């Protein structure tokens, strides 16, 4: 086996023909001509009766001689026997930024704060939209599933947020989908955190300024009145 004809050296005369099986081909016993290696296989030696399965991390098209010329690109993985370098893309919600990867487990979950919306990405497609958060593995810049969602009242989400940000002290976040706090807490009130109104009274997110204290605009806590003065009424702004 391994030759086109059983007389590769042409010792039987000018009418007898044959040659050693070339690289990229196989010549099983009795072959009349070389057969190119099938896709997913290669052969880099002459005189061979069979081809070798393409190793993981590479792709072999028809008649491949040197599989190293077709390494698996970023965004994809190539198990053993791969025939096309784009045969196995990493799915939406993932990316893959290295070459010559061999299995699905090489695909990485999309980074928190980012989204991966199409298959075969080498890097995340972009940042999560303002007003939303992407906790990891998001396939949308405005997710509404286990990978993220819209910011609830009491929180805000700047662009690229991995999680909702509690409304900061002295401010309130009145509606859903905010990228920044709504505004400052009203004079005469203080907003601790998570406030959804400029005049909170629940004592948890904030409250009205108590007597003996004053609360200017944007207060996160009551401020004691100076000893020389005294506020007799609750809700004193200054």
Backbone torsions as a table, in degrees:
resi	resn	phi	psi	omega
1	UNK	NA	171.4	176.0
2	UNK	93.5	-0.9	176.6
3	UNK	-124.2	160.8	177.1
4	UNK	-71.1	-46.9	176.2
5	UNK	-124.6	156.8	179.7
6	UNK	-75.1	17.0	-178.3
7	UNK	-136.7	59.9	-173.8
8	UNK	-62.6	-23.6	-178.8
9	UNK	-92.4	3.8	175.6
10	UNK	56.7	44.6	-178.4
11	UNK	-84.8	-5.7	-176.6
12	UNK	-96.9	4.0	178.4
13	UNK	118.6	176.8	-172.8
14	UNK	-72.1	-16.6	-179.2
15	UNK	-89.5	-7.0	178.3
16	UNK	-99.6	131.8	-176.3
17	UNK	-130.6	157.8	177.6
18	UNK	166.8	167.2	179.5
19	UNK	-162.8	168.0	177.0
20	UNK	-68.8	142.7	-178.7
21	UNK	-64.9	127.3	-175.8
22	UNK	-77.1	164.3	175.4
23	UNK	-61.8	153.1	-179.0
24	UNK	79.5	3.9	-177.3
25	UNK	-134.8	167.9	172.9
26	UNK	-130.9	148.0	-179.6
27	UNK	-136.3	86.5	177.8
28	UNK	-64.9	165.5	-177.8
29	UNK	-55.5	131.1	179.7
30	UNK	85.7	6.1	-177.8
31	UNK	-66.3	140.1	177.1
32	UNK	-95.6	-14.8	177.3
33	UNK	-159.3	160.6	179.6
34	UNK	-67.6	148.0	175.1
35	UNK	-114.9	119.7	179.5
36	UNK	-56.7	142.8	176.3
37	UNK	-58.9	136.2	178.6
38	UNK	-62.3	161.4	173.5
39	UNK	-59.8	141.6	-176.9
40	UNK	88.5	2.3	179.5
41	UNK	-134.5	163.1	177.4
42	UNK	-147.6	166.9	172.7
43	UNK	-153.9	116.4	-178.6
44	UNK	-108.0	12.8	177.5
45	UNK	-120.2	153.6	174.8
46	UNK	-87.6	161.5	174.0
47	UNK	68.7	33.1	-176.9
48	UNK	-107.4	145.1	-178.9
49	UNK	-92.3	-10.0	-179.8
50	UNK	-147.0	167.6	178.3
51	UNK	-107.6	166.0	-175.6
52	UNK	-109.8	138.6	179.9
53	UNK	-63.5	138.6	-179.4
54	UNK	-60.4	132.7	-179.3
55	UNK	-72.0	156.0	178.3
56	UNK	-60.4	142.3	-179.4
57	UNK	97.6	-4.3	-177.9
58	UNK	-137.9	169.3	176.2
59	UNK	-129.4	143.2	-179.1
60	UNK	-125.0	116.3	174.9
61	UNK	-88.2	-171.9	-175.1
62	UNK	-61.4	128.1	175.8
63	UNK	72.4	28.8	-177.9
64	UNK	-65.4	135.0	174.2
65	UNK	-104.0	-51.5	-176.5
66	UNK	-116.7	100.2	-177.0
67	UNK	-68.0	-20.6	-178.0
68	UNK	-68.5	-11.9	177.3
69	UNK	-77.5	-8.9	-178.5
70	UNK	-129.7	66.6	177.9
71	UNK	-72.0	150.7	179.1
72	UNK	-66.0	129.0	-176.7
73	UNK	-82.4	171.0	175.0
74	UNK	-62.0	148.2	-179.0
75	UNK	90.0	-6.6	-175.2
76	UNK	-136.1	163.3	171.8
77	UNK	-132.7	150.7	-173.9
78	UNK	-131.7	96.8	174.4
79	UNK	-70.1	170.7	179.7
80	UNK	-55.7	135.2	178.4
81	UNK	87.4	12.0	179.3
82	UNK	-67.8	138.6	-176.7
83	UNK	-106.3	-24.6	-178.5
84	UNK	-130.7	134.7	-175.1
85	UNK	-64.6	-20.9	178.7
86	UNK	-104.1	22.0	-175.7
87	UNK	-69.9	-34.2	-174.8
88	UNK	-125.2	83.7	178.4
89	UNK	-76.9	146.9	169.5
90	UNK	-65.1	136.9	-173.0
91	UNK	-74.6	170.7	176.0
92	UNK	-57.3	147.8	-176.9
93	UNK	88.0	-2.1	179.0
94	UNK	-136.0	169.9	173.5
95	UNK	-149.6	170.9	-178.8
96	UNK	-153.7	112.4	-171.4
97	UNK	-106.1	18.9	178.4
98	UNK	-124.5	152.5	176.1
99	UNK	-90.7	168.3	175.8
100	UNK	57.1	42.4	174.8
101	UNK	-89.1	152.4	-167.1
102	UNK	-117.8	-14.6	-175.2
103	UNK	-149.1	165.3	178.9
104	UNK	-57.8	-31.7	-178.9
105	UNK	-64.9	-14.2	176.5
106	UNK	-77.0	-16.2	176.7
107	UNK	-71.8	135.8	-175.5
108	UNK	-104.9	140.8	175.7
109	UNK	-61.4	138.2	-178.4
110	UNK	-56.3	138.3	-175.5
111	UNK	-61.4	145.2	174.8
112	UNK	-59.6	135.8	-176.7
113	UNK	90.9	-6.0	-178.5
114	UNK	-125.3	172.8	175.8
115	UNK	-137.2	153.8	179.4
116	UNK	-131.3	98.5	-167.1
117	UNK	-98.5	-6.7	179.3
118	UNK	-134.5	157.7	177.6
119	UNK	-70.7	156.8	172.3
120	UNK	76.0	29.9	-179.8
121	UNK	-83.7	137.4	173.6
122	UNK	-86.5	-21.4	179.9
123	UNK	-148.5	158.7	175.8
124	UNK	-53.6	147.2	-176.4
125	UNK	-70.5	-30.3	-178.6
126	UNK	172.8	-170.8	-178.3
127	UNK	-92.0	150.6	176.1
128	UNK	-58.8	143.5	-175.8
129	UNK	-66.5	151.2	173.2
130	UNK	-57.1	140.3	-178.6
131	UNK	89.5	-5.6	178.8
132	UNK	-128.2	161.2	173.6
133	UNK	-128.1	145.7	178.4
134	UNK	-120.6	110.4	-172.3
135	UNK	-84.7	-7.3	179.9
136	UNK	132.0	132.8	-179.0
137	UNK	79.5	15.2	-177.3
138	UNK	-72.2	138.3	176.1
139	UNK	-105.6	3.1	-179.7
140	UNK	-138.7	148.3	175.9
141	UNK	-77.8	-9.4	174.5
142	UNK	-129.9	67.6	-173.4
143	UNK	-69.6	158.1	176.9
144	UNK	-145.7	45.3	-178.5
145	UNK	-145.1	-158.4	-176.8
146	UNK	-67.6	-11.6	-179.1
147	UNK	-94.5	2.8	179.4
148	UNK	155.5	-173.3	-179.0
149	UNK	180.0	-173.4	178.6
150	UNK	-84.1	141.2	179.2
151	UNK	-64.8	133.4	178.7
152	UNK	-83.9	161.8	172.3
153	UNK	-55.0	144.0	-175.8
154	UNK	93.1	-6.0	179.8
155	UNK	-134.1	163.7	169.8
156	UNK	-139.6	156.2	-175.7
157	UNK	-135.6	99.2	173.6
158	UNK	-65.6	168.5	177.7
159	UNK	-56.7	136.2	178.7
160	UNK	78.0	25.3	-178.4
161	UNK	-75.7	129.7	173.8
162	UNK	-82.8	-17.9	179.2
163	UNK	-159.8	160.7	178.9
164	UNK	-64.8	144.2	178.7
165	UNK	-101.9	121.9	178.5
166	UNK	-58.7	139.6	178.6
167	UNK	-57.7	128.1	-171.0
168	UNK	-75.1	160.8	-179.5
169	UNK	-57.4	138.3	-179.7
170	UNK	87.4	-3.2	-179.8
171	UNK	-130.4	170.3	174.9
172	UNK	-136.1	155.0	-179.4
173	UNK	-126.3	99.5	-165.8
174	UNK	-82.9	-32.7	-173.0
175	UNK	-124.6	169.5	176.1
176	UNK	-77.2	156.0	174.0
177	UNK	76.5	26.6	179.8
178	UNK	-83.8	142.7	174.2
179	UNK	-98.8	-10.0	176.8
180	UNK	-156.8	162.0	179.1
181	UNK	-55.5	150.8	-178.9
182	UNK	-63.0	-51.4	-178.6
183	UNK	-173.5	-176.6	179.5
184	UNK	-79.6	152.7	176.2
185	UNK	-63.5	143.4	-176.1
186	UNK	-67.2	147.9	173.4
187	UNK	-56.0	139.7	-179.1
188	UNK	90.1	-3.9	176.9
189	UNK	-131.7	161.1	172.7
190	UNK	-129.4	144.3	-179.7
191	UNK	-117.3	114.2	-176.7
192	UNK	-76.0	-59.9	179.2
193	UNK	-175.2	155.2	180.0
194	UNK	66.7	12.6	-176.3
195	UNK	-66.3	139.8	178.3
196	UNK	-112.5	0.2	179.8
197	UNK	-139.5	151.7	178.7
198	UNK	-75.5	-8.3	-178.8
199	UNK	-131.2	64.1	-177.1
200	UNK	-69.9	150.6	179.3
201	UNK	-136.3	7.6	-174.8
202	UNK	-80.3	-12.4	-179.6
203	UNK	79.2	-8.5	178.8
204	UNK	-101.9	-50.4	177.0
205	UNK	-90.4	-10.6	-179.7
206	UNK	154.3	-177.8	-179.7
207	UNK	-167.9	179.3	175.2
208	UNK	-74.0	147.3	-177.3
209	UNK	-66.3	126.9	-178.6
210	UNK	-77.5	164.0	177.8
211	UNK	-64.4	144.5	-176.4
212	UNK	90.0	-1.0	-178.8
213	UNK	-133.7	163.6	172.5
214	UNK	-133.5	153.3	-174.2
215	UNK	-136.3	94.0	175.1
216	UNK	-71.2	175.0	176.7
217	UNK	-52.7	137.3	175.3
218	UNK	75.2	28.7	179.6
219	UNK	-79.1	136.2	174.9
220	UNK	-102.0	-12.9	176.7
221	UNK	-160.3	156.5	179.0
222	UNK	-66.3	145.8	179.0
223	UNK	-109.2	125.3	-179.8
224	UNK	-60.6	139.4	176.2
225	UNK	-67.3	146.0	174.8
226	UNK	-56.9	152.5	-175.1
227	UNK	-63.7	-23.5	-178.5
228	UNK	-80.9	-11.9	178.7
229	UNK	-127.5	168.3	179.3
230	UNK	-155.4	127.2	177.7
231	UNK	-88.1	120.1	-177.3
232	UNK	-89.2	-16.1	-176.5
233	UNK	-110.9	145.0	173.5
234	UNK	-71.8	156.7	179.1
235	UNK	76.2	25.9	-179.3
236	UNK	-76.9	124.6	-179.0
237	UNK	-75.7	-33.9	-177.6
238	UNK	-164.8	NA	NA
